Amino acid sequence: MFRNESAAVAVKAKSREKTKPNLSPPLPASTPNSQSPQVKTGGLALGNEITEFSQFYVDTYHGGFTQALLPDYTLAPTVEERALGFFQANSAKWLRDFDLVDSLCPQGYADAHLLASMSAVGLATFSNSMHAPELMVRARRDYVTALQLTNLALRSPTEVKKDSTLFSVMILSIFETVTGSSERSLSAWTEHTNGAAALVKLRGREQFRTPAGMRMFLQITSNLMLSCVQRAIAMPEHIIQLRKEAEHFMDIENPGWKLSAVIIDFTIFRAAVRDCKIVGPRAIIEAALDIDRRFVVVFDNLSDDWKYEIIYSDDYPESIWNGNYHVYKEYWVAHIWNGMRTCRILLQEVIRDQVLSASSAITIIFTEEESKTLNDNAVSTMLKMRADILASVPQHTPEMLKRRPSSFLDGSRGYFVLWPLYLVAAMDMTTQPIRKWAIARLRSIGESVGLRQAIVLADSLDGRKHIAAWDTKPVPRPQRISAVELWVDQTSTDSILEV
């Protein structure tokens, strides 16, 4: 009764497609006589590179990733469509509540390097959640494509400043967290973060004029702060200056914004202690106590939206430590609280180290009473911060409470608790039961949720191994296929940065 018209519909669709206007974003043109500024690499003009990018962009844009977001003539979604949909559904977990995907992919259109990055992460998370390793092969293939496309975009004077390029680099760092099975992925995450920071510097004040630009700046600043804390280095000066510019475009009374200012000063302080720019136990401890007081002040008199409820339960001891856990109104609020807690733990470690150093000095620096008070207060604060971090774990991993079937969309919150859990387990005053529990939680996040870097951290804790990726001066490594080279004009910097 019904005739199959699928072939005829496909032919008509293709003919209509040829008559449609080209909706692709304008591509950078390069001609031998072009007067537009060119980015240089080692003294070589990139005209040919930009032409290559244009062709690669067009081929990929019309041949692959864009089609995944456009309407198709089938009721069954393709793997690419599922991957991009999975990423979009997951984006609020990776990027707090920022609606960046809808902003940068209006009506299903986006730049090829951004779509490739989204597809890679979507396929990787989809692979982990569905326990389908064959999809990971496709995810890594899309990842390499995304790196190649992003690399070419970064060489273009126009593409390098676009929101989509910066967002693509941000997504590449997420891929490392999802798929990283070795310590090498931690270094790759740091490289992507540093590359994004370099792009932020290049984009300058203009990036704050769009909601997407401001949101990405805040996200990248947060990632960079974490990297600086892990490696005991100071926050880059250009980020500090850009934050001053950003104050004109946002609510500076927000507790998260105030906390980030204190964390930046904390990174500067730790770097100064490491580099002996601040010397003497008394001077170091006084500076540390001042920063610690500022952390406390930020969280005084908070609104109800920033407070948490303590729930007491003896159920699920494998997921709840010591019979209690916190419930926050938003999971990213727990992330901000843990940012303060990890910094305070590290501050108190500095104080304890200085008290110990002063105790062996020939000249008396602190009285016996002062030393005892400083040490006792430091230990008390560290124990409280550790307990609060442990109590926040169920908020980040709700599927472990077994109240409902495991959901990757909920489980992806575990992304934000990896570093706090690692720090708690690595503390010298942490007991073996707590260390084992924290390691078990990291392994569970890695295996059940699919954040493979969690397993890398658990392995390092199990073997008491130092993570070389967090050294301030990493050992030089041979160039990897996954490295994306960010070329900027010599007026900005003469170096080549790896994203």
KENUVEX-936085 format. One line per 4 residues: number of its first residue (from 1); their letters; for each residue x, y, z of C-alpha. Coordinates in nm, 4 decimals. Layout:
<rs>
NUM) a) X/Y/Z | ...
</rs>
This chain:
<rs>
1) mfrn) 0.0000/0.0000/0.0000 | 0.2819/0.2372/0.0872 | 0.5715/0.2902/-0.1492 | 0.9261/0.3367/-0.0217
5) esaa) 1.0249/0.6928/-0.1152 | 1.3459/0.7055/0.0893 | 1.5744/0.7258/-0.2134 | 1.3682/1.0000/-0.3766
9) vavk) 1.3612/1.2045/-0.0551 | 1.7367/1.1774/-0.0192 | 1.7899/1.3003/-0.3769 | 1.5574/1.5962/-0.3229
13) aksr) 1.7289/1.6830/0.0025 | 2.0694/1.6868/-0.1642 | 1.9428/1.9092/-0.4448 | 1.7972/2.1537/-0.1930
17) ektk) 2.1203/2.1503/0.0015 | 2.3075/2.2737/-0.3070 | 2.0785/2.5773/-0.3361 | 2.0990/2.6715/0.0310
21) pnls) 2.3218/2.9640/0.1308 | 2.6451/2.8655/0.2991 | 2.5879/2.9058/0.6725 | 2.9410/2.8135/0.7697
25) pplp) 3.1343/3.0786/0.9623 | 3.3604/3.2893/0.7377 | 3.7013/3.1353/0.6888 | 4.0295/3.3247/0.6873
29) astp) 4.1564/3.3900/0.3375 | 4.5223/3.4021/0.2519 | 4.6759/3.5280/-0.0678 | 5.0355/3.6139/-0.1519
33) nsqs) 4.9526/3.9868/-0.1619 | 4.7214/3.9930/0.1363 | 4.7793/4.2851/0.3723 | 4.6133/4.1213/0.6710
37) pqvk) 4.8484/4.0465/0.9638 | 4.9977/3.6986/0.9548 | 5.1045/3.4846/1.2448 | 5.4615/3.3644/1.2112
41) tggl) 5.6249/3.0414/1.3174 | 5.9980/3.0596/1.3410 | 6.0043/3.3362/1.0806 | 5.7786/3.1485/0.8324
45) algn) 5.4510/3.3059/0.7230 | 5.1439/3.0934/0.7740 | 4.9575/3.1799/0.4556 | 4.9730/2.8218/0.3307
49) eite) 4.8786/2.6928/0.6755 | 4.5638/2.9087/0.6803 | 4.4701/2.7951/0.3305 | 4.5191/2.4377/0.4472
53) fsqf) 4.2988/2.5077/0.7487 | 4.0278/2.6517/0.5247 | 4.0182/2.3434/0.3025 | 4.0397/2.1011/0.5952
57) yvdt) 3.7693/2.3005/0.7721 | 3.5334/2.2925/0.4755 | 3.5920/1.9221/0.4081 | 3.5318/1.8280/0.7696
61) yhgg) 3.2523/2.0776/0.8305 | 3.0389/1.9503/0.5451 | 3.1541/1.5904/0.5582 | 3.1235/1.4938/0.9210
65) ftqa) 3.0649/1.6701/1.2479 | 2.8151/1.9348/1.1397 | 2.5860/1.6737/0.9902 | 2.5581/1.5199/1.3355
69) llpd) 2.3695/1.8263/1.4609 | 2.1580/1.8868/1.1490 | 1.8245/1.7100/1.0842 | 1.8651/1.3702/0.9211
73) ytla) 1.6226/1.1529/0.7280 | 1.6170/0.8666/0.9736 | 1.4384/0.8042/1.3014 | 1.7394/0.6267/1.4520
77) ptve) 2.0122/0.8697/1.5708 | 2.3670/0.8041/1.4582 | 2.6508/0.7432/1.7011 | 2.7781/1.0962/1.6342
81) eral) 2.4356/1.2421/1.7134 | 2.4212/1.0443/2.0362 | 2.7732/1.1554/2.1284 | 2.6980/1.5236/2.0745
85) gffq) 2.3669/1.4913/2.2553 | 2.5393/1.3138/2.5424 | 2.7967/1.5913/2.5669 | 2.5305/1.8607/2.5632
89) ansa) 2.3280/1.6861/2.8325 | 2.6469/1.6512/3.0374 | 2.7796/2.0030/2.9832 | 2.6231/2.1490/3.2968
93) kwlr) 2.8144/1.8919/3.5031 | 3.1492/1.9755/3.3465 | 3.0959/2.3511/3.3275 | 2.8797/2.4254/3.6309
97) dfdl) 2.5482/2.5647/3.5016 | 2.6951/2.7578/3.2094 | 2.4930/2.7168/2.8920 | 2.7945/2.7441/2.6649
101) vdsl) 2.6937/2.4718/2.4213 | 2.3710/2.6458/2.3212 | 2.5517/2.9802/2.3008 | 2.8291/2.8563/2.0741
105) cpqg) 2.6259/2.6080/1.8699 | 2.3190/2.8114/1.7669 | 2.0639/2.6103/1.5689 | 2.3051/2.3203/1.5383
109) yada) 2.5877/2.5074/1.3647 | 2.9383/2.5335/1.5034 | 3.2997/2.5408/1.3942 | 3.4494/2.2073/1.2979
113) hlla) 3.7187/2.2019/1.5683 | 3.4556/2.2628/1.8373 | 3.2244/1.9926/1.7065 | 3.5134/1.7474/1.6829
117) smsa) 3.6082/1.8180/2.0459 | 3.2491/1.7756/2.1609 | 3.2156/1.4532/1.9660 | 3.5364/1.3138/2.1178
121) vgla) 3.4252/1.3819/2.4761 | 3.0695/1.2715/2.4057 | 3.1855/0.9406/2.2589 | 3.4327/0.8872/2.5437
125) tfsn) 3.1746/0.9469/2.8167 | 2.9174/0.7454/2.6238 | 3.1710/0.4617/2.5911 | 3.2451/0.4616/2.9642
129) smha) 2.8827/0.4843/3.0730 | 2.7657/0.2092/2.8341 | 3.0794/-0.0035/2.8872 | 3.1361/-0.0049/2.5120
133) pelm) 3.5146/0.0018/2.4543 | 3.4730/-0.0017/2.0776 | 3.3325/0.3517/2.1004 | 3.6517/0.4673/2.2709
137) vrar) 3.8431/0.3917/1.9501 | 3.6176/0.6332/1.7645 | 3.6462/0.8846/2.0477 | 4.0250/0.8878/2.0253
141) rdyv) 4.0051/0.9235/1.6489 | 3.7807/1.2279/1.6893 | 4.0187/1.3589/1.9567 | 4.3123/1.3499/1.7153
145) talq) 4.0969/1.5203/1.4520 | 3.9974/1.7856/1.7059 | 4.3628/1.8455/1.7926 | 4.4552/1.8846/1.4255
149) ltnl) 4.1654/2.1213/1.3555 | 4.2299/2.3248/1.6703 | 4.5989/2.3426/1.5900 | 4.5183/2.4890/1.2482
153) alrs) 4.2622/2.7288/1.3964 | 4.5209/2.8548/1.6450 | 4.7494/2.9492/1.3552 | 4.4851/3.1767/1.2047
157) ptev) 4.4882/3.5402/1.3257 | 4.1074/3.5476/1.3173 | 4.0167/3.1971/1.4328 | 4.2542/3.2095/1.7294
161) kkds) 4.0413/3.4733/1.9071 | 3.7029/3.3122/1.8493 | 3.4945/3.1784/2.1376 | 3.4666/2.8420/1.9665
165) tlfs) 3.8450/2.7974/1.9590 | 3.8831/2.8667/2.3293 | 3.5895/2.6419/2.4115 | 3.7409/2.3645/2.2015
169) vmil) 4.0626/2.3790/2.4046 | 3.8601/2.3648/2.7264 | 3.6801/2.0533/2.6049 | 4.0085/1.8848/2.5140
173) sife) 4.1112/1.9056/2.8799 | 3.7872/1.7289/2.9770 | 3.8757/1.4471/2.7382 | 4.2004/1.3877/2.9282
177) tvtg) 4.0108/1.3553/3.2557 | 3.7596/1.1120/3.1087 | 4.0059/0.8883/2.9245 | 4.3392/0.9361/3.1010
181) sser) 4.4777/0.5963/3.1997 | 4.8301/0.7088/3.2930 | 5.0076/0.9956/3.4609 | 5.0749/1.1337/3.1166
185) slsa) 4.7112/1.2465/3.0979 | 4.7667/1.4720/3.4009 | 5.0421/1.6504/3.2108 | 4.8180/1.6761/2.9049
189) wteh) 4.5416/1.8321/3.1174 | 4.7904/2.0892/3.2467 | 4.9062/2.1650/2.8926 | 4.5499/2.2225/2.7750
193) tnga) 4.4866/2.4475/3.0754 | 4.8005/2.6508/3.0097 | 4.7105/2.6796/2.6431 | 4.3624/2.8057/2.7309
197) aalv) 4.5204/3.0632/2.9632 | 4.7435/3.1815/2.6778 | 4.4374/3.2198/2.4566 | 4.2634/3.4207/2.7291
201) klrg) 4.5605/3.6568/2.7353 | 4.5497/3.6943/2.3575 | 4.1741/3.7662/2.3579 | 4.2138/4.0512/2.6061
205) reqf) 3.9380/4.2730/2.7418 | 3.7050/4.2170/2.4469 | 3.6190/3.8669/2.5658 | 3.4196/4.0097/2.8549
209) rtpa) 3.1645/4.1708/2.6234 | 2.9831/3.8422/2.5560 | 2.8246/3.6127/2.8159 | 3.0054/3.3122/2.6672
213) gmrm) 3.3403/3.4930/2.6823 | 3.2919/3.5831/3.0479 | 3.1805/3.2328/3.1407 | 3.4770/3.0701/2.9725
217) flqi) 3.7137/3.3148/3.1416 | 3.5761/3.2156/3.4825 | 3.6004/2.8444/3.4011 | 3.9569/2.8722/3.2741
221) tsnl) 4.0603/3.0831/3.5715 | 3.9218/2.8122/3.8017 | 4.1130/2.5384/3.6182 | 4.4309/2.7439/3.6198
225) mlsc) 4.4029/2.8090/3.9930 | 4.3806/2.4351/4.0526 | 4.6878/2.3768/3.8358 | 4.8821/2.6456/4.0238
229) vqra) 4.7847/2.4995/4.3611 | 4.8875/2.1501/4.2517 | 5.2277/2.2709/4.1298 | 5.2922/2.5374/4.3984
233) iamp) 5.3351/2.8144/4.1412 | 5.1935/3.1662/4.1347 | 4.8928/3.2611/3.9277 | 5.0095/3.4275/3.6014
237) ehii) 5.0161/3.8054/3.6213 | 4.8158/3.8497/3.3008 | 4.5254/3.6563/3.4526 | 4.5353/3.8784/3.7609
241) qlrk) 4.5199/4.1888/3.5422 | 4.2349/4.0491/3.3343 | 4.0414/3.9757/3.6529 | 4.0599/4.3468/3.7349
245) eaeh) 3.9058/4.4202/3.3964 | 3.6396/4.1531/3.4518 | 3.5253/4.3231/3.7722 | 3.3453/4.5805/3.5574
249) fmdi) 3.1244/4.3101/3.4080 | 3.0187/4.0913/3.7017 | 2.9034/4.0739/4.0629 | 3.2198/4.1053/4.2691
253) enpg) 3.0267/4.0414/4.5925 | 2.9696/3.6808/4.4926 | 3.1436/3.4501/4.7460 | 3.2961/3.2484/4.4629
257) wkls) 3.4597/3.5599/4.3178 | 3.5905/3.6668/4.6590 | 3.7268/3.3200/4.7255 | 3.9149/3.3146/4.3953
261) avii) 4.0925/3.6377/4.4935 | 4.2155/3.4767/4.8161 | 4.3207/3.1585/4.6336 | 4.5252/3.3666/4.3893
265) dfti) 4.7059/3.5347/4.6796 | 4.7552/3.1895/4.8311 | 4.9287/3.0653/4.5132 | 5.1531/3.3720/4.5178
269) fraa) 5.2361/3.3087/4.8836 | 5.3278/2.9414/4.8358 | 5.5439/3.0220/4.5360 | 5.7191/3.2943/4.7360
273) vrdc) 5.7910/3.0498/5.0207 | 5.9184/2.7884/4.7760 | 6.1455/3.0426/4.6051 | 6.2682/3.1849/4.9401
277) kivg) 6.1205/3.5278/4.8670 | 5.9656/3.5094/5.2129 | 6.2119/3.3792/5.4708 | 6.2039/3.3147/5.8424
281) prai) 5.9466/3.1030/6.0303 | 5.7784/3.4018/6.1952 | 5.7368/3.5990/5.8711 | 5.6053/3.2947/5.6841
285) ieaa) 5.3605/3.1966/5.9597 | 5.2263/3.5510/5.9971 | 5.1619/3.5696/5.6212 | 4.9984/3.2252/5.6251
289) ldid) 4.7703/3.3136/5.9172 | 4.6633/3.6334/5.7429 | 4.5567/3.4427/5.4298 | 4.3852/3.1793/5.6436
293) rrfv) 4.1797/3.4496/5.8182 | 4.0740/3.5811/5.4788 | 3.9488/3.2349/5.3816 | 3.7376/3.2245/5.6975
297) vvfd) 3.5925/3.5721/5.6361 | 3.4750/3.4820/5.2845 | 3.2488/3.2105/5.4269 | 3.1104/3.4183/5.7155
301) nlsd) 2.7465/3.5305/5.6941 | 2.6658/3.3386/5.3764 | 2.3167/3.3332/5.2280 | 2.1135/3.0141/5.2565
305) dwky) 2.2000/2.9179/4.8983 | 2.5631/2.8727/5.0021 | 2.5012/2.6753/5.3204 | 2.4870/2.2987/5.3532
309) eiiy) 2.2918/2.0534/5.5653 | 2.4575/1.7744/5.7631 | 2.2860/1.4367/5.7292 | 2.3622/1.1585/5.9760
313) sddy) 2.3335/0.8009/5.8548 | 2.4904/0.4645/5.9284 | 2.3830/0.3300/5.5894 | 2.6290/0.2718/5.3062
317) pesi) 2.9564/0.3012/5.5042 | 3.1435/0.2300/5.1811 | 3.0105/0.5634/5.0484 | 2.9666/0.7689/5.3673
321) wngn) 3.2613/0.8203/5.5978 | 3.2073/0.8398/5.9734 | 2.8276/0.8306/5.9534 | 2.7572/1.1794/5.8174
325) yhvy) 2.7626/1.3708/5.4925 | 2.6778/1.7146/5.3546 | 2.3939/1.8129/5.1247 | 2.4450/2.1315/4.9230
329) keyw) 2.1733/2.3039/4.7221 | 2.3993/2.3021/4.4148 | 2.6858/2.0604/4.3567 | 2.9160/2.3393/4.2333
333) vahi) 2.8751/2.5098/4.5728 | 3.0375/2.2012/4.7259 | 3.3177/2.2421/4.4728 | 3.3768/2.6013/4.5869
337) wngm) 3.3740/2.5024/4.9541 | 3.6301/2.2303/4.8828 | 3.8483/2.4835/4.7053 | 3.8738/2.6740/5.0313
341) rtcr) 3.9273/2.3568/5.2347 | 4.2145/2.2263/5.0248 | 4.3930/2.5611/5.0405 | 4.3530/2.5828/5.4169
345) illq) 4.4954/2.2311/5.4573 | 4.8017/2.3306/5.2548 | 4.8371/2.6538/5.4535 | 4.8321/2.4677/5.7841
349) evir) 5.0953/2.2281/5.6507 | 5.3193/2.5279/5.5847 | 5.2620/2.6501/5.9411 | 5.3418/2.3093/6.0917
353) dqvl) 5.6597/2.2826/5.8843 | 5.7754/2.6252/6.0006 | 5.7027/2.5498/6.3649 | 5.9063/2.2318/6.3320
357) sass) 6.1883/2.4216/6.1621 | 6.1883/2.6872/6.4340 | 6.2100/2.4247/6.7092 | 6.5569/2.3245/6.5914
361) aiti) 6.6905/2.6792/6.5506 | 6.9828/2.7914/6.7673 | 6.8047/3.1166/6.8497 | 6.4615/3.0877/7.0070
365) ifte) 6.1972/3.2056/6.7573 | 5.8760/3.0971/6.9310 | 5.8158/3.0278/7.2950 | 5.7097/2.6787/7.3899
369) eesk) 5.3539/2.8014/7.4414 | 5.3468/2.9760/7.1012 | 5.4757/2.6658/6.9273 | 5.2156/2.4453/7.0937
373) tlnd) 4.9312/2.6849/7.0124 | 5.0345/2.7195/6.6481 | 5.0769/2.3449/6.6041 | 4.7521/2.2539/6.7821
377) navs) 4.5515/2.5083/6.5827 | 4.7046/2.3856/6.2578 | 4.6235/2.0226/6.3364 | 4.2701/2.1109/6.4463
381) tmlk) 4.2029/2.3061/6.1268 | 4.3434/2.0321/5.9061 | 4.1290/1.7657/6.0762 | 3.8161/1.9806/6.0348
385) mrad) 3.8872/2.0525/5.6660 | 3.9609/1.6859/5.6023 | 3.6350/1.5767/5.7660 | 3.4376/1.8300/5.5620
389) ilas) 3.5938/1.7140/5.2356 | 3.5112/1.3527/5.3179 | 3.1542/1.4568/5.4025 | 3.1201/1.6285/5.0626
393) vpqh) 3.2002/1.3137/4.8638 | 2.8374/1.1831/4.8482 | 2.7298/1.5185/4.7020 | 2.9732/1.4617/4.4151
397) tpem) 2.8939/1.0909/4.3816 | 2.5210/1.0509/4.4548 | 2.4996/0.7235/4.2619 | 2.7139/0.5607/4.5316
401) lkrr) 2.4347/0.6016/4.7876 | 2.2345/0.3434/4.5874 | 1.9150/0.5453/4.6197 | 1.8569/0.5090/4.2470
405) pssf) 2.0246/0.3412/3.9480 | 2.3705/0.4674/3.8655 | 2.3614/0.7690/3.6342 | 2.6599/0.9007/3.4511
409) ldgs) 2.4984/1.2440/3.4389 | 2.5025/1.2523/3.8185 | 2.8300/1.0658/3.8465 | 3.0164/1.3199/3.6345
413) rgyf) 3.0054/1.5485/3.9370 | 3.2936/1.3372/4.0667 | 3.5144/1.5367/3.8304 | 3.5302/1.8131/4.0927
417) vlwp) 3.6182/1.5986/4.3932 | 3.9215/1.4159/4.2504 | 4.1840/1.6635/4.3725 | 4.0338/1.7151/4.7242
421) lylv) 4.0091/1.3379/4.7722 | 4.3670/1.2902/4.6568 | 4.4921/1.5608/4.8929 | 4.3067/1.4106/5.1893
425) aamd) 4.4557/1.0671/5.1229 | 4.8051/1.2112/5.0749 | 4.8114/1.4086/5.4032 | 5.0846/1.2867/5.6382
429) mttq) 4.8415/1.2855/5.9307 | 4.5759/1.0783/5.7502 | 4.5171/0.7392/5.9062 | 4.5349/0.4184/5.7057
433) pirk) 4.1562/0.3549/5.7227 | 4.0833/0.7000/5.5793 | 4.3471/0.6560/5.3117 | 4.2018/0.3210/5.2077
437) waia) 3.8497/0.4663/5.1997 | 3.9583/0.7633/4.9861 | 4.1475/0.5372/4.7465 | 3.8417/0.3118/4.7184
441) rlrs) 3.6245/0.6128/4.6365 | 3.8665/0.7269/4.3673 | 3.8658/0.3794/4.2126 | 3.4869/0.3696/4.2253
445) iges) 3.4647/0.7072/4.0496 | 3.7064/0.5827/3.7873 | 3.5353/0.2507/3.7262 | 3.1640/0.3102/3.7806
449) vglr) 3.1447/0.6699/3.6644 | 3.4118/0.6554/3.3974 | 3.6554/0.9296/3.5009 | 3.9732/0.7355/3.4293
453) qaiv) 4.2084/0.9901/3.5846 | 4.0627/0.8956/3.9224 | 4.2236/0.5525/3.8848 | 4.5584/0.7154/3.8038
457) lads) 4.5377/0.9129/4.1290 | 4.4334/0.6023/4.3253 | 4.7281/0.4065/4.1850 | 4.9740/0.6790/4.2831
461) ldgr) 4.8347/0.6840/4.6375 | 4.8425/0.3060/4.6611 | 5.2066/0.2969/4.5625 | 5.2963/0.6156/4.7525
465) khia) 5.4389/0.7524/4.4275 | 5.5052/1.1164/4.3590 | 5.3145/1.2619/4.0638 | 5.5781/1.4126/3.8359
469) awdt) 5.3110/1.5967/3.6359 | 5.2657/1.8326/3.9302 | 5.6319/1.9299/3.9515 | 5.6992/2.2980/3.8921
473) kpvp) 5.9544/2.2076/3.6263 | 5.8363/1.8916/3.4499 | 6.0927/1.6658/3.2870 | 6.1029/1.7433/2.9120
477) rpqr) 5.9107/1.4863/2.7122 | 5.9292/1.3984/2.3446 | 5.6636/1.5671/2.1338 | 5.3356/1.3776/2.1331
481) isav) 5.0830/1.3450/1.8564 | 4.8251/1.4974/2.0900 | 5.0173/1.8206/2.1363 | 4.8503/2.1291/1.9946
485) elwv) 5.0898/2.4106/1.9169 | 4.9663/2.7586/1.9901 | 5.1489/3.0100/1.7722 | 5.1141/3.3716/1.8714
489) dqts) 5.2651/3.6823/1.7226 | 5.6183/3.7733/1.8302 | 5.4843/4.0934/1.9841 | 5.3039/3.8735/2.2388
493) tdsi) 5.5639/3.6067/2.3000 | 5.8486/3.4378/2.1215 | 5.7725/3.0979/2.2627 | 5.5613/2.8095/2.1389
497) lev) 5.2991/2.7017/2.3867 | 5.1564/2.3527/2.3900 | 4.7863/2.3335/2.4622
</rs>
